[in-house]
Amino acid sequence: MKLQAEEVACHLDSQLVVRQLTGEYRVKNPELRTLWKKTQDLLKNFKKATFTSVPRTNPQIQQADALVNEALDTQLHTSYEKKPQIATLSRVNPEQKLHNKNAPNTQKTLFVHTSIRTSNMNRSIDFYTRFLGLSLVSQREIPQNNAEIAFLQDPQAKGSKLELTFYRDQKKFSQPEYENRVFDHLAFEVEDMNQTIETMRKENVTITDEPFKLSTTGSLIAFVEDPDGTLIELIERKTP
């Protein structure tokens, strides 16, 4: 509106949203309808508006995705800064200092979350809360991507968050053979390895590697898969 434009052309990666904005489909979700109404109010400032569905590979869509992710990361980082129990990790050994002395970024950083995709949001939330003890921190719609995201974390908020992302327009969802994967695995520390494994086994969770002891630390290690085939390492620390 600051540009005094009379016409606007909108390109979206969701055919469903295009049809909702053009009135072909009704918007039934209350939250989405609120956003739809705000959009309709904004459109009154233009003489003409068009909505076109484009593939996710479109450069403008990829740029929009990057901006959304940046905004979400900034929002999440801000929420972490407000928690006094979360501290920036700064201790490094002399070898690390020597290795990083020429690093271009000298600011302290904090690893806050990892994002993985899911083909069934409710099923994934159930898996990570029931078997691995995480709690659902937040869950919301991302209407511009026709997606839904959820953040989970341990009840004490000691570990990093896990972000589950569900894209409703994603038609193909399959894991490549392990040797061909780019993403490797998640890791969770458990109190009782045998109990965790047996509980999972009874509910037909895929156990890819039975528990084994590391000769260096004495810790127990096992590997399982979540409902979408994401590999998870389970670790039981050796008690002193």
Sine and cosine of phi, psi and omega as CSV:
sin_phi,cos_phi,sin_psi,cos_psi,sin_omega,cos_omega
0.00,0.00,-0.50,0.87,0.06,-1.00
-0.91,0.41,-0.42,0.91,0.00,-1.00
-1.00,0.10,-0.04,1.00,-0.01,-1.00
0.87,0.49,0.54,0.84,0.01,-1.00
-0.97,0.25,0.61,-0.80,0.03,-1.00
-0.98,-0.20,-0.31,0.95,0.02,-1.00
-0.77,-0.64,0.50,-0.86,0.02,-1.00
-0.65,-0.76,0.70,-0.72,0.04,-1.00
-0.89,-0.45,0.85,-0.52,-0.06,-1.00
-0.94,-0.35,0.78,-0.63,0.04,-1.00
-0.93,-0.37,0.84,-0.54,-0.06,-1.00
-0.83,-0.57,0.49,-0.87,0.01,-1.00
-1.00,-0.04,0.14,0.99,0.01,-1.00
-0.86,-0.51,0.91,-0.41,0.04,-1.00
-0.92,0.40,-0.53,0.85,0.02,-1.00
-0.88,0.47,-0.73,0.69,-0.01,-1.00
-0.91,0.42,-0.62,0.78,0.04,-1.00
-0.85,0.52,-0.72,0.70,-0.03,-1.00
-0.93,0.36,-0.50,0.87,0.07,-1.00
-0.95,0.32,-0.65,0.76,-0.02,-1.00
-0.95,0.33,-0.48,0.88,0.01,-1.00
-1.00,0.02,-0.06,1.00,0.05,-1.00
1.00,0.02,0.03,1.00,0.01,-1.00
-0.94,0.34,-0.60,0.80,0.06,-1.00
-0.90,-0.43,0.52,-0.85,0.08,-1.00
-0.99,0.11,0.48,-0.88,0.06,-1.00
-0.98,-0.21,0.94,-0.34,-0.09,-1.00
-1.00,-0.10,-0.52,0.85,-0.02,-1.00
-0.91,0.42,0.80,-0.61,-0.05,-1.00
-0.85,0.52,-0.68,0.73,-0.02,-1.00
-0.92,0.39,-0.68,0.73,0.01,-1.00
-0.92,0.38,-0.55,0.84,0.01,-1.00
-0.92,0.39,-0.56,0.83,0.07,-1.00
-0.89,0.46,-0.69,0.72,0.04,-1.00
-0.92,0.40,-0.61,0.79,0.02,-1.00
-0.88,0.47,-0.67,0.74,-0.01,-1.00
-0.91,0.42,-0.65,0.76,0.04,-1.00
-0.88,0.48,-0.64,0.77,0.02,-1.00
-0.90,0.44,-0.69,0.72,0.01,-1.00
-0.89,0.46,-0.60,0.80,0.04,-1.00
-0.91,0.41,-0.63,0.78,0.02,-1.00
-0.92,0.39,-0.57,0.82,-0.04,-1.00
-0.92,0.40,-0.33,0.94,0.02,-1.00
-0.92,0.40,-0.28,0.96,0.02,-1.00
-0.99,0.15,-0.07,1.00,-0.04,-1.00
-0.86,-0.51,0.53,-0.85,0.07,-1.00
-0.97,0.24,-0.49,0.87,-0.03,-1.00
-0.55,-0.84,0.66,-0.75,0.05,-1.00
-0.64,-0.77,0.72,-0.70,0.03,-1.00
-0.83,-0.56,0.52,-0.85,0.00,-1.00
-0.80,-0.60,0.81,-0.59,-0.06,-1.00
-0.79,-0.61,0.72,-0.69,0.05,-1.00
-1.00,0.07,0.78,-0.62,0.01,-1.00
-0.78,-0.62,0.37,-0.93,0.01,-1.00
-0.94,0.35,0.36,-0.93,-0.01,-1.00
-0.92,0.39,-0.28,0.96,0.03,-1.00
-0.98,0.20,-0.12,0.99,0.03,-1.00
-0.85,0.52,0.76,-0.65,-0.04,-1.00
-0.82,0.57,-0.61,0.79,-0.01,-1.00
-0.93,0.37,-0.60,0.80,0.05,-1.00
-0.92,0.39,-0.66,0.75,0.02,-1.00
-0.89,0.45,-0.61,0.79,0.05,-1.00
-0.92,0.40,-0.65,0.76,0.03,-1.00
-0.90,0.44,-0.66,0.75,0.04,-1.00
-0.86,0.51,-0.69,0.72,-0.02,-1.00
-0.88,0.47,-0.64,0.76,0.00,-1.00
-0.93,0.37,-0.63,0.78,0.04,-1.00
-0.90,0.44,-0.72,0.69,0.01,-1.00
-0.88,0.47,-0.63,0.78,0.02,-1.00
-0.90,0.45,-0.66,0.75,0.00,-1.00
-0.91,0.41,-0.66,0.75,0.01,-1.00
-0.91,0.41,-0.66,0.75,0.02,-1.00
-0.89,0.45,-0.65,0.76,0.02,-1.00
-0.90,0.43,-0.67,0.74,0.02,-1.00
-0.89,0.45,-0.68,0.74,0.00,-1.00
-0.91,0.40,-0.67,0.74,-0.01,-1.00
-0.89,0.45,-0.62,0.78,0.02,-1.00
-0.89,0.45,-0.65,0.76,0.01,-1.00
-0.92,0.40,-0.53,0.85,0.04,-1.00
-0.93,0.36,-0.62,0.79,-0.04,-1.00
-0.90,0.44,-0.44,0.90,-0.03,-1.00
-0.98,0.19,-0.19,0.98,-0.01,-1.00
-1.00,-0.06,0.90,-0.44,-0.06,-1.00
-0.92,0.39,-0.39,0.92,-0.05,-1.00
-0.98,0.18,-0.17,0.99,0.02,-1.00
-1.00,-0.08,0.86,-0.51,-0.03,-1.00
-0.87,-0.50,0.53,-0.85,0.07,-1.00
-0.95,0.31,0.77,-0.63,0.01,-1.00
-0.98,0.21,0.82,-0.57,-0.06,-1.00
-0.75,-0.67,-0.15,0.99,-0.04,-1.00
-0.98,0.20,0.80,-0.60,0.07,-1.00
-0.68,-0.73,0.43,-0.90,0.03,-1.00
-0.99,0.13,0.23,-0.97,-0.06,-1.00
-0.84,0.55,-0.58,0.81,-0.01,-1.00
-0.91,0.42,-0.62,0.78,0.02,-1.00
-0.91,0.40,-0.65,0.76,0.03,-1.00
-0.88,0.48,-0.66,0.75,0.00,-1.00
-0.91,0.41,-0.65,0.76,-0.04,-1.00
-0.93,0.37,-0.54,0.84,-0.12,-0.99
-0.98,-0.17,0.14,0.99,-0.12,-0.99
-0.91,0.43,-0.40,0.92,0.00,-1.00
-0.97,-0.23,0.23,0.97,-0.01,-1.00
-0.90,0.43,0.68,-0.73,-0.04,-1.00
-0.93,0.38,-0.49,0.87,-0.03,-1.00
-0.97,-0.23,0.94,-0.34,-0.04,-1.00
-0.99,-0.12,0.05,1.00,0.00,-1.00
-0.98,0.21,0.50,-0.87,0.08,-1.00
-0.96,0.28,0.60,-0.80,0.01,-1.00
-0.76,-0.64,0.30,-0.96,0.02,-1.00
-0.68,-0.73,0.84,-0.55,0.03,-1.00
-0.96,0.27,0.87,-0.50,-0.16,-0.99
-0.94,-0.33,-0.58,0.81,0.02,-1.00
-0.32,-0.95,0.31,-0.95,0.11,-0.99
-0.85,-0.52,0.68,-0.73,-0.02,-1.00
-0.94,-0.33,0.76,-0.65,0.12,-0.99
-0.78,-0.63,0.42,-0.91,0.00,-1.00
-1.00,-0.01,0.44,-0.90,0.05,-1.00
-0.72,-0.69,0.50,-0.86,0.07,-1.00
-0.99,-0.10,-0.14,0.99,0.00,-1.00
-0.47,-0.88,0.98,-0.20,-0.11,-0.99
-0.87,0.50,-0.76,0.66,-0.05,-1.00
-0.89,0.46,-0.63,0.78,0.01,-1.00
-0.91,0.41,-0.65,0.76,0.00,-1.00
-0.93,0.36,-0.67,0.75,0.05,-1.00
-0.87,0.49,-0.68,0.74,0.02,-1.00
-0.88,0.48,-0.66,0.75,-0.01,-1.00
-0.89,0.46,-0.78,0.63,-0.11,-0.99
-0.96,0.26,-0.45,0.89,0.05,-1.00
-0.99,0.13,-0.63,0.78,-0.10,-1.00
-0.98,0.18,-0.68,0.74,-0.07,-1.00
-1.00,-0.02,-0.55,0.84,-0.12,-0.99
-0.90,-0.43,0.09,1.00,0.18,-0.98
0.96,0.29,0.27,0.96,0.04,-1.00
-0.97,0.23,0.35,-0.94,0.07,-1.00
-0.90,-0.43,0.56,-0.83,0.04,-1.00
-0.97,0.24,0.90,-0.44,-0.04,-1.00
-1.00,0.04,-0.72,0.69,0.00,-1.00
-0.38,-0.93,0.39,-0.92,0.00,-1.00
-0.47,-0.88,0.77,-0.64,-0.04,-1.00
-0.43,-0.90,0.30,-0.95,0.03,-1.00
-1.00,0.06,0.54,-0.84,0.16,-0.99
-0.88,-0.47,0.99,0.12,-0.16,-0.99
-0.87,0.49,-0.53,0.85,-0.03,-1.00
-0.92,0.40,-0.35,0.94,0.05,-1.00
-0.94,-0.35,0.09,1.00,-0.11,-0.99
0.76,0.65,0.75,0.66,-0.10,-0.99
-0.75,-0.67,0.18,-0.98,0.06,-1.00
-0.68,-0.73,0.66,-0.75,0.04,-1.00
-0.80,-0.60,0.45,-0.89,0.04,-1.00
-0.62,-0.78,0.65,-0.76,0.06,-1.00
-0.94,-0.35,0.74,-0.68,0.03,-1.00
-0.81,-0.59,0.49,-0.87,-0.01,-1.00
-0.38,-0.92,0.33,-0.94,0.05,-1.00
-0.90,0.44,0.49,-0.87,-0.09,-1.00
-0.84,0.54,-0.48,0.88,0.00,-1.00
-1.00,0.07,-0.05,1.00,-0.01,-1.00
0.83,0.55,0.61,0.79,0.01,-1.00
-1.00,0.01,-0.57,0.83,-0.05,-1.00
-0.99,-0.11,0.08,-1.00,0.04,-1.00
-0.94,0.33,0.33,-0.94,0.02,-1.00
-1.00,0.10,0.47,-0.88,0.13,-0.99
-0.95,-0.31,0.82,-0.57,0.04,-1.00
-0.97,-0.23,0.83,-0.55,0.09,-1.00
-0.98,-0.17,0.75,-0.66,-0.02,-1.00
-0.83,-0.55,0.80,-0.60,0.00,-1.00
-0.86,-0.51,0.91,-0.40,0.06,-1.00
-0.99,-0.13,0.90,-0.44,-0.06,-1.00
-0.93,0.36,-0.42,0.91,-0.02,-1.00
-1.00,0.04,-0.05,1.00,-0.02,-1.00
-0.96,0.29,0.89,-0.45,-0.08,-1.00
-1.00,0.03,-0.58,0.82,-0.06,-1.00
-0.94,-0.35,0.76,-0.65,0.00,-1.00
-0.60,-0.80,0.99,-0.14,-0.01,-1.00
-0.48,-0.88,0.57,-0.82,0.02,-1.00
-1.00,0.00,0.69,-0.73,0.11,-0.99
-0.95,0.31,0.16,-0.99,0.11,-0.99
-0.84,0.54,0.54,-0.84,-0.17,-0.99
-0.81,0.59,-0.62,0.78,-0.04,-1.00
-0.91,0.42,-0.34,0.94,-0.06,-1.00
-0.98,-0.20,0.08,1.00,-0.03,-1.00
-0.99,0.17,0.58,-0.82,0.11,-0.99
-1.00,0.05,-0.70,0.71,0.06,-1.00
-0.99,0.15,0.70,-0.71,-0.08,-1.00
-1.00,-0.05,-0.98,0.20,-0.04,-1.00
-0.34,-0.94,0.29,-0.96,0.18,-0.98
-1.00,-0.06,0.29,-0.96,0.03,-1.00
-0.69,-0.72,0.71,-0.70,0.03,-1.00
-0.76,-0.65,0.69,-0.73,0.10,-0.99
-1.00,0.00,0.75,-0.66,-0.01,-1.00
-0.86,-0.51,0.44,-0.90,-0.01,-1.00
-0.98,0.20,-0.68,0.73,-0.06,-1.00
-0.76,-0.65,0.97,-0.23,-0.07,-1.00
-0.88,0.48,-0.75,0.66,-0.07,-1.00
-0.88,0.48,-0.67,0.74,0.02,-1.00
-0.91,0.42,-0.67,0.74,0.01,-1.00
-0.88,0.47,-0.72,0.69,-0.02,-1.00
-0.90,0.43,-0.70,0.72,-0.03,-1.00
-0.92,0.40,-0.61,0.79,0.05,-1.00
-0.89,0.45,-0.68,0.73,0.02,-1.00
-0.92,0.39,-0.66,0.75,-0.05,-1.00
-0.88,0.48,-0.62,0.78,-0.01,-1.00
-0.90,0.43,-0.41,0.91,0.01,-1.00
-0.95,-0.30,0.39,0.92,0.14,-0.99
0.88,0.47,0.50,0.86,0.15,-0.99
-0.95,0.33,0.67,-0.74,-0.02,-1.00
-0.95,0.33,0.86,-0.51,0.08,-1.00
-0.98,-0.20,0.95,-0.30,-0.05,-1.00
-0.99,0.10,-0.52,0.85,0.03,-1.00
-0.67,-0.74,0.88,-0.47,0.03,-1.00
-0.90,0.43,0.39,-0.92,-0.03,-1.00
-0.82,0.57,0.69,-0.73,0.07,-1.00
-0.60,-0.80,0.41,-0.91,-0.08,-1.00
-0.99,-0.14,0.71,-0.71,0.10,-1.00
-0.98,0.19,0.79,-0.61,-0.04,-1.00
-0.93,0.37,-0.43,0.90,-0.07,-1.00
-0.98,0.20,-0.64,0.77,-0.07,-1.00
-0.90,-0.44,-0.30,0.95,-0.06,-1.00
0.99,0.13,-0.02,1.00,0.00,-1.00
-0.95,0.30,0.50,-0.87,0.08,-1.00
-1.00,0.03,0.68,-0.73,-0.01,-1.00
-0.78,-0.62,0.63,-0.78,0.13,-0.99
-0.52,-0.85,0.33,-0.94,0.03,-1.00
-0.78,-0.63,0.70,-0.71,0.04,-1.00
-0.72,-0.69,0.09,-1.00,0.05,-1.00
-0.85,-0.53,0.60,-0.80,0.10,-0.99
-0.98,0.18,0.04,-1.00,-0.08,-1.00
-0.85,0.53,-0.37,0.93,0.00,-1.00
-0.98,-0.19,0.15,0.99,0.06,-1.00
1.00,0.03,0.13,0.99,0.08,-1.00
-0.94,0.34,0.78,-0.62,-0.06,-1.00
-0.97,0.24,0.68,-0.73,-0.03,-1.00
-0.78,-0.62,0.79,-0.61,0.10,-0.99
-1.00,-0.06,0.78,-0.63,0.08,-1.00
-0.97,-0.24,0.71,-0.71,-0.06,-1.00
-0.78,-0.63,0.81,-0.58,0.15,-0.99
-0.93,-0.37,0.94,-0.35,-0.05,-1.00
-0.92,0.39,0.55,-0.83,0.08,-1.00
-0.96,0.26,0.80,-0.60,0.02,-1.00
-0.97,0.23,0.65,-0.76,-0.03,-1.00
-0.88,0.48,0.00,0.00,0.00,0.00
